[in-house]
Amino acid sequence: MTRVVIKLGSSIVADERGELRADVLARIADAVGGLCARGEEVVLVSSGAIARGVRLMGLPARPALIPELQAASAVGQGGLYRAYDELLGPRGVRSAQVLLTIGDLSARTGYLNARHTLAKLLEWRVVAVVNENDTTATDEISFGDNDFLAAHVALLVGADLLVLLTDIDGLHSADPRLDPGASLVREVHDFEALRELEIGVSTSPLGSGGMRSKVLAADMATAAGIATVVCNGLDPLALEEVLAGRAAGTRFHPRHSGHSAFKLWLRYAKPTLGTLVVDQGAVRALRERHTSLLPVGIVSVAGDFDAGDAVEVAQSGEEEGGAGLVLAKGIVNYSSAELRRVKGLQSAAVLEQLPHATEEAIHRDRLVML
């Protein structure tokens, strides 16, 4: 059995005017129906609620202000899901609407609740249609046209394959809209090799993504061992080729980071609220001996955070106390105010200052190397 997450960008769901691409959605529904009939498991992640709302409200362009984006999403979301339900039902597929925000995933309890819900839907042979809950996403419409959301969902359900459908053939050596000589990158094994490419952030008038967010989403998914393909969802054959295991678009090959599910959540879903700059002794201990981080190794503390928040751990830069390369991310046992009091102190001195403190600033089980 294969578990597949298929993500549809705004340009796949709707055209430049915000009209639903009925023929494209019907073709994707056919593919989903075929997978389900063979016993495969499928989750859809769909953009397009804002684009649809823009069309229904007769707005001249995608809004720039958050309240207008939220309102457009509220107008468009119901009809968008109804379209999926009406397409999937006649193909023998029951569907469910699931709306998530980054806040749902940044808290461990919310993350686990989302995972349990999606797991139960898969057990029931129901195809979840997932979108960001733009109506309540207040910081920003944040998932990059749902590329990051799709990667998070792939991690949540333990997918075998993530397919990101966009309106170009895949990752190119440069932006093919600007450079007609740009060539398609068919396979990616090493993300470091992509640094030389001109990976753009441009997108359709009604979307919020671009190729950069897709590459970052592929980086996230492949680090969890999930193969990822970026291909052209407007091409009638591309998705069929990918699902049949044949070459289409750009395939990002899976890597095996060795991280547990908890550490994958910590690395990718838990937001950081500060930075701990550490000395070279702590750097060696973290890198070579995989120890916990103790207050004695901390040089400086940046940001305001509480115990239980996530912070970055960086080695000391050229300036005194300045941050250099980020080494790790972890959940702290102290607040920022407490760490400023005890940074650089040996454990005995820490206990004199904070009698109820734990020995570790960050325990190794709650720290992930980057």
VODRENZA-592096 format. One line per field, with one value per residue (C-alpha): x, y, z. Coordinates in steps of 0.1 Angstrom, whole numbers, plus 5000, padded with zeros to 4 digits. Example, Ala and Ser with C-alpha at 12.3 -4.5 7.8 and 13.67 -1.06 7.14 Angstrom:
BEGIN
east: (5123 | 5137);
north: (4955 | 4989);
up: (5078 | 5071);
//
This chain:
BEGIN
east: (5000 | 5012 | 5003 | 5003 | 4999 | 4989 | 4990 | 4973 | 4985 | 4962 | 4972 | 4960 | 4927 | 4917 | 4927 | 4939 | 4903 | 4896 | 4874 | 4878 | 4896 | 4868 | 4886 | 4919 | 4901 | 4881 | 4913 | 4929 | 4897 | 4900 | 4936 | 4925 | 4896 | 4920 | 4944 | 4917 | 4902 | 4936 | 4937 | 4962 | 4957 | 4954 | 4954 | 4947 | 4961 | 4944 | 4950 | 4925 | 4901 | 4914 | 4915 | 4879 | 4868 | 4885 | 4865 | 4832 | 4836 | 4846 | 4879 | 4904 | 4933 | 4945 | 4943 | 4974 | 4959 | 4954 | 4917 | 4909 | 4927 | 4909 | 4875 | 4882 | 4891 | 4859 | 4839 | 4858 | 4864 | 4829 | 4824 | 4860 | 4854 | 4820 | 4836 | 4860 | 4832 | 4810 | 4839 | 4851 | 4817 | 4807 | 4841 | 4834 | 4855 | 4842 | 4860 | 4863 | 4873 | 4903 | 4914 | 4947 | 4968 | 5005 | 4993 | 4976 | 5009 | 5033 | 5018 | 5027 | 4992 | 4976 | 5001 | 4992 | 4955 | 4958 | 4979 | 4953 | 4924 | 4941 | 4951 | 4915 | 4903 | 4928 | 4917 | 4881 | 4892 | 4882 | 4902 | 4910 | 4909 | 4933 | 4937 | 4951 | 4924 | 4931 | 4901 | 4919 | 4955 | 4964 | 5002 | 5002 | 4987 | 5017 | 5022 | 5035 | 5005 | 5003 | 5036 | 5048 | 5014 | 5016 | 5050 | 5037 | 5008 | 5031 | 5051 | 5019 | 5006 | 5040 | 5035 | 5056 | 5052 | 5045 | 5034 | 5034 | 5014 | 5022 | 5018 | 5054 | 5071 | 5093 | 5125 | 5146 | 5181 | 5166 | 5130 | 5117 | 5092 | 5122 | 5149 | 5138 | 5171 | 5164 | 5167 | 5146 | 5163 | 5150 | 5165 | 5178 | 5199 | 5218 | 5201 | 5234 | 5239 | 5208 | 5225 | 5238 | 5204 | 5182 | 5152 | 5124 | 5097 | 5074 | 5040 | 5006 | 4985 | 4962 | 4988 | 5014 | 5040 | 5067 | 5094 | 5115 | 5087 | 5084 | 5121 | 5119 | 5089 | 5108 | 5137 | 5114 | 5097 | 5128 | 5146 | 5118 | 5124 | 5095 | 5101 | 5088 | 5080 | 5072 | 5054 | 5030 | 4994 | 4981 | 4998 | 4972 | 4998 | 5022 | 5004 | 4996 | 5033 | 5044 | 5018 | 5029 | 5065 | 5077 | 5098 | 5080 | 5088 | 5116 | 5120 | 5136 | 5150 | 5144 | 5171 | 5172 | 5180 | 5175 | 5153 | 5123 | 5088 | 5092 | 5124 | 5110 | 5081 | 5106 | 5127 | 5100 | 5068 | 5078 | 5085 | 5117 | 5114 | 5150 | 5187 | 5213 | 5248 | 5272 | 5310 | 5333 | 5333 | 5295 | 5297 | 5321 | 5299 | 5268 | 5284 | 5307 | 5293 | 5256 | 5252 | 5226 | 5232 | 5242 | 5240 | 5278 | 5283 | 5259 | 5276 | 5245 | 5207 | 5186 | 5148 | 5121 | 5108 | 5095 | 5104 | 5089 | 5095 | 5118 | 5151 | 5179 | 5214 | 5242 | 5280 | 5296 | 5303 | 5332 | 5318 | 5317 | 5285 | 5274 | 5256 | 5273 | 5262 | 5230 | 5238 | 5206 | 5171 | 5156 | 5130 | 5144 | 5139 | 5145 | 5129 | 5151 | 5153 | 5165 | 5191 | 5205 | 5210 | 5228 | 5245 | 5282 | 5277 | 5286 | 5257 | 5263 | 5262 | 5231 | 5213 | 5223 | 5206 | 5176 | 5172 | 5144 | 5161 | 5170 | 5207 | 5202 | 5192 | 5181 | 5180 | 5195 | 5162 | 5145 | 5173 | 5178 | 5210 | 5204);
north: (5000 | 5035 | 5067 | 5097 | 5134 | 5155 | 5193 | 5215 | 5251 | 5280 | 5281 | 5245 | 5250 | 5283 | 5303 | 5339 | 5351 | 5329 | 5305 | 5269 | 5247 | 5221 | 5199 | 5198 | 5191 | 5163 | 5147 | 5148 | 5134 | 5105 | 5099 | 5099 | 5076 | 5052 | 5052 | 5045 | 5017 | 5000 | 5003 | 5032 | 5060 | 5096 | 5130 | 5162 | 5196 | 5223 | 5260 | 5282 | 5294 | 5330 | 5329 | 5317 | 5343 | 5370 | 5359 | 5356 | 5391 | 5406 | 5420 | 5434 | 5414 | 5393 | 5416 | 5426 | 5431 | 5402 | 5409 | 5411 | 5378 | 5362 | 5374 | 5363 | 5328 | 5327 | 5334 | 5309 | 5280 | 5265 | 5263 | 5250 | 5220 | 5214 | 5212 | 5185 | 5166 | 5166 | 5154 | 5126 | 5113 | 5099 | 5082 | 5062 | 5084 | 5098 | 5131 | 5153 | 5189 | 5196 | 5232 | 5238 | 5267 | 5269 | 5274 | 5240 | 5224 | 5244 | 5231 | 5195 | 5186 | 5203 | 5185 | 5151 | 5158 | 5167 | 5135 | 5113 | 5128 | 5123 | 5088 | 5079 | 5094 | 5072 | 5042 | 5049 | 5052 | 5089 | 5114 | 5144 | 5177 | 5199 | 5237 | 5264 | 5280 | 5314 | 5328 | 5326 | 5327 | 5362 | 5365 | 5359 | 5337 | 5317 | 5283 | 5296 | 5286 | 5256 | 5241 | 5240 | 5228 | 5199 | 5189 | 5191 | 5169 | 5144 | 5142 | 5139 | 5109 | 5093 | 5095 | 5076 | 5103 | 5140 | 5155 | 5193 | 5203 | 5237 | 5254 | 5247 | 5215 | 5215 | 5231 | 5247 | 5260 | 5295 | 5309 | 5296 | 5325 | 5349 | 5328 | 5307 | 5288 | 5275 | 5237 | 5213 | 5198 | 5162 | 5148 | 5163 | 5142 | 5171 | 5203 | 5220 | 5217 | 5239 | 5270 | 5280 | 5279 | 5310 | 5297 | 5323 | 5334 | 5347 | 5331 | 5335 | 5367 | 5347 | 5326 | 5331 | 5304 | 5302 | 5276 | 5285 | 5274 | 5241 | 5234 | 5242 | 5219 | 5192 | 5197 | 5192 | 5161 | 5143 | 5148 | 5126 | 5100 | 5111 | 5112 | 5145 | 5154 | 5189 | 5187 | 5204 | 5198 | 5214 | 5187 | 5160 | 5132 | 5145 | 5133 | 5099 | 5094 | 5103 | 5080 | 5052 | 5056 | 5071 | 5102 | 5136 | 5170 | 5172 | 5143 | 5150 | 5118 | 5109 | 5112 | 5096 | 5121 | 5095 | 5120 | 5107 | 5120 | 5143 | 5158 | 5162 | 5182 | 5202 | 5210 | 5220 | 5229 | 5244 | 5282 | 5296 | 5325 | 5332 | 5323 | 5309 | 5317 | 5290 | 5288 | 5264 | 5238 | 5235 | 5233 | 5203 | 5187 | 5190 | 5180 | 5152 | 5138 | 5146 | 5159 | 5182 | 5219 | 5232 | 5269 | 5270 | 5268 | 5297 | 5330 | 5352 | 5350 | 5368 | 5371 | 5367 | 5332 | 5309 | 5274 | 5251 | 5274 | 5265 | 5284 | 5282 | 5273 | 5292 | 5292 | 5324 | 5348 | 5372 | 5399 | 5392 | 5373 | 5376 | 5347 | 5327 | 5295 | 5280 | 5245 | 5232 | 5239 | 5228 | 5232 | 5252 | 5243 | 5280 | 5313 | 5339 | 5360 | 5329 | 5320 | 5356 | 5352 | 5318 | 5318 | 5308 | 5293 | 5258 | 5236 | 5241 | 5279 | 5276 | 5258 | 5285 | 5310 | 5288 | 5260 | 5243 | 5244 | 5213 | 5208 | 5211 | 5243 | 5220 | 5182 | 5162 | 5144 | 5178 | 5191 | 5184 | 5192 | 5211);
up: (5000 | 4991 | 5009 | 4986 | 4994 | 4963 | 4966 | 4941 | 4938 | 4932 | 4895 | 4892 | 4910 | 4893 | 4862 | 4862 | 4867 | 4897 | 4877 | 4888 | 4862 | 4861 | 4835 | 4855 | 4888 | 4871 | 4858 | 4893 | 4908 | 4882 | 4894 | 4931 | 4923 | 4906 | 4935 | 4960 | 4939 | 4940 | 4978 | 4979 | 5005 | 4994 | 5010 | 4990 | 5000 | 4980 | 4976 | 4958 | 4984 | 4982 | 4944 | 4943 | 4968 | 4948 | 4917 | 4936 | 4951 | 4918 | 4933 | 4907 | 4921 | 4951 | 4982 | 5000 | 5035 | 5059 | 5068 | 5031 | 5024 | 5053 | 5041 | 5005 | 5018 | 5039 | 5007 | 4986 | 5009 | 5011 | 4973 | 4968 | 4990 | 4976 | 4941 | 4954 | 4971 | 4940 | 4919 | 4942 | 4952 | 4918 | 4916 | 4947 | 4970 | 5003 | 5013 | 5043 | 5047 | 5071 | 5078 | 5096 | 5107 | 5116 | 5152 | 5151 | 5142 | 5163 | 5196 | 5202 | 5213 | 5183 | 5160 | 5175 | 5173 | 5136 | 5131 | 5148 | 5129 | 5095 | 5105 | 5114 | 5080 | 5062 | 5082 | 5072 | 5035 | 5034 | 5014 | 5034 | 5015 | 5035 | 5033 | 5055 | 5077 | 5063 | 5081 | 5114 | 5103 | 5117 | 5115 | 5077 | 5051 | 5059 | 5042 | 5009 | 4987 | 5009 | 4999 | 5035 | 5047 | 5022 | 5035 | 5071 | 5061 | 5044 | 5077 | 5097 | 5078 | 5071 | 5033 | 5008 | 4981 | 4981 | 4947 | 4943 | 4913 | 4898 | 4864 | 4851 | 4844 | 4876 | 4889 | 4863 | 4861 | 4861 | 4859 | 4826 | 4824 | 4823 | 4807 | 4776 | 4778 | 4813 | 4815 | 4836 | 4866 | 4865 | 4897 | 4930 | 4954 | 4970 | 4981 | 4985 | 4947 | 4942 | 4957 | 4923 | 4907 | 4903 | 4922 | 4921 | 4944 | 4916 | 4913 | 4896 | 4903 | 4926 | 4944 | 4971 | 4964 | 4938 | 4932 | 4963 | 4987 | 4968 | 4971 | 5008 | 5012 | 4993 | 5016 | 5046 | 5032 | 5019 | 5052 | 5066 | 5039 | 5017 | 4979 | 4965 | 4929 | 4915 | 4882 | 4859 | 4870 | 4838 | 4817 | 4812 | 4816 | 4842 | 4874 | 4858 | 4849 | 4885 | 4901 | 4877 | 4889 | 4856 | 4852 | 4851 | 4865 | 4891 | 4916 | 4949 | 4963 | 5000 | 5026 | 5060 | 5087 | 5115 | 5134 | 5154 | 5147 | 5177 | 5164 | 5129 | 5145 | 5166 | 5135 | 5111 | 5130 | 5163 | 5159 | 5175 | 5199 | 5206 | 5202 | 5226 | 5216 | 5229 | 5232 | 5214 | 5242 | 5239 | 5201 | 5204 | 5231 | 5210 | 5177 | 5188 | 5220 | 5214 | 5249 | 5265 | 5265 | 5300 | 5311 | 5315 | 5277 | 5270 | 5260 | 5254 | 5251 | 5225 | 5225 | 5251 | 5257 | 5285 | 5295 | 5270 | 5240 | 5211 | 5205 | 5181 | 5193 | 5175 | 5178 | 5188 | 5159 | 5154 | 5177 | 5214 | 5221 | 5185 | 5168 | 5140 | 5124 | 5138 | 5150 | 5166 | 5177 | 5210 | 5237 | 5267 | 5304 | 5314 | 5305 | 5288 | 5320 | 5340 | 5313 | 5314 | 5351 | 5349 | 5315 | 5319 | 5354 | 5365 | 5376 | 5413 | 5409 | 5388 | 5416 | 5440 | 5418 | 5408 | 5434 | 5415 | 5381 | 5361 | 5352 | 5314 | 5296 | 5268 | 5273 | 5244 | 5239 | 5232 | 5208 | 5171 | 5152 | 5120);
//
